[in-house]
Amino acid sequence: MLGAAQGVALGAALIAALSAMIGGCAVTPGELPPAGDGTRVYDTLTAELALARHDLRTAALQYTAAAMSGDADADLYERASEVTLGALQPSLALEVADEWVGRYPRSLEAHHAAARAALELHALERAASEYATVLRTSPRGVDAEASEIAIELEAADDVFGARQVAERLAAQFPGSQPVLALAGQAALRADDPAAAARALERALAVTGASAEGPSPGAGAAGAPGGGGAQGSDAAGGAGAGSAGAAGSAGAAGSTDAGSAGVAGSAGTGGGRAALSAAEQRREIVQSLWRAQILAGAAAVPLSEAHDAAERAPTIENRLDYALLLIAARRNAEAIEELEGLARDPSAGPVALRLLGLLEYEAGALDKAQVCFTQLLTLGKSVDDAFYYLGLIAERSGDAERALRLYAQVQSGEDVVAALLRAGGILEAHGETAEADELLRHLLEDEPQRAPQILTARARLYAQAGKPEEAIGVLDRATAEYPDSVDLRYALATTYEEAGHLHEALHELKAILAARPNDPAAQNAYGYTLADHGKRLKRARALIEQAHASAPKNAAILDSLGWVLYRQGDAQGALGYLTEAFTEDRGADIGAHLGEVLWVLGRHEEADHVWATASQAEPDSKLLRETRRRLHAGA
């Protein structure tokens, strides 16, 4: 237990650090677009004032009203689209885009805005149609425009929806290498590496002579992120648990490290639009090799990447090879390669970060701490280093040190994760007021991540035994962000944990009705039915549909194994659960696999699985209760 003075002081320090960040990022109201009448002036003015107050919902509503007032010009539509999308209000954004397209049907920007809003709403046919219009009519040409669209699809939270959009585009533009490549990379992110490999092979075939261009493996420093991002909770999902099996529901409160961080940590990502033809092909080859490895055919791509690194031992080639070794789960060889790279000053920081992530995932906290401490000494990846050192301190039971380290994370993707974990520590040690204040400041500074932060707030209430307060937070949040599917998954999870199964299933069924072909929705509803022994035939059918779309998704593999176990087929369940645990060694999957092993009489193996899973999530209630129940009945 933190002492009262210590908790207040540490909480105050975190709040002060966050306030300083807010002060350095003060909102400046944008230049008001021309307006034709007093009503539109009023709407735009109040919208900009709302933005300055971080009141994104009001800003979005007011800009929508301004755009819908008739005879708006293109600048107003563009600003209204920007604000509504930035405010996480895609329904309003689509209303604006519809009006914009109607008034300016030849505007690429209008069709692009409609595509982005439709993708956010999982209106996939509409999104694909609008993106296709942009590709067909862009004066830059299909290939150049496709490279920009690829960046947007790569950034989409809805990886399954992005994949379906990409596949529709590939069917319409089969002669475009970038379009075929974006379809392959989208399939890789959506956990279907075999389909990804087929699409990427088609993309390479567009260039004609495969002997021309750069040799395979001479690629940029890293495999594109995606496929197999099934690590622990930081991979963007709650693993197998309840509605979190959707692969998105639990992301807000789940901020630990996962294998996704290793797989994509040196990715090429957003520079695709500026790549030369040779560089684009190089990137496709690296993605193809990764897809082949994840699909289970590792020998050839690893051999070719190894040969390329031997022929031309550049830093890029050696990093490519190391990342492919990681994808193949040949971590000992990857570590050996990275240790050599870490001695090269130009590659050292990248290699050290990868080494630290690998050691952290393996539970070698001391070795991971050495790597991240060295990064701090070098002044490289500083925010990452502070964040992971905070995780290490937290897992080692040193809450005060963890809080100090999290407070040092000042920028980048780890800021929200670090402060959410800090809030969780404060709440767990009885410092509820400080935790609330920290999250309030975080909402002010990161309003575009409000659903994630509000879900974390609800999670803290639930963990503190206050389920009704948690439900209240999420009810208000869904009213503020009615299009957020993550909030709805979180609400379903909270209902279930509070004993309101009927309400949880109602919420999940409604999500599935709106997204009938979404593997995440199929899996979430199917898993929850199966976990409670309800409608097992229906549950299995849904999960099998999800598995057909995402055969390497750990949460879906876990669900398929679990429904088979619930149907009495423990032996049939074992293979799926073992594969799931290979992808994600978290507590929920570990609890399920251990139970099946135990029922099959393999008690020592079950205990080993539970011990491994508890290293990743030592506080898991499900894991603890599963072990206690089965040992008590032995």
Secondary structure, DSSP 4 states (H G I P E B T S, - for coil): ---HHHHHHHHHHHHHHHHHHHHTT---PPPPPP-SSHHHHHHHHHHHHHHHTT-HHHHHHHHHHHHTTSS--HHHHHHHHHHHHHTT-HHHHHHHHHHHHHH-TT-HHHHHHHHHHHHHTT-HHHHHHHHHHHHHH-TT-HHHHHHHHHHHHHH-S-HHHHHHHHHHHHHH-TT-HHHHHHHHHHHHHTT-HHHHHHHHHHHHHHTS-TTSSSPTT---SSPPS-SS--SSGGGTS-TTSGGGGGSSTTGGG--S--HHHHHTTT--GGGGGG--HHHHHHHHHHHHHHHHHHTT--HHHHHHHHHHHHHS--HHHHHHHHHHHHHTT-HHHHHHHHHHHHTSTTTHHHHHHHHHHHHHHTT-HHHHHHHHHHHHHHTSSHHHHHHHHHHHHHHTT-HHHHHHHHHT--SSTHHHHHHHHHHHHHHHTT-HHHHHHHHHHHHHH-GGGHHHHHHHHHHHHHHTT-HHHHHHHHHHHHHHSTT-HHHHHHHHHHHHHTT-HHHHHHHHHHHHHH-TT-HHHHHHHHHHHHHTT-SHHHHHHHHHHHHHH-TT-HHHHHHHHHHHHHTT-HHHHHHHHHHHHHH---HHHHHHHHHHHHHTT-HHHHHHHHHHHHHH-TT-HHHHHHHHHHHHT-
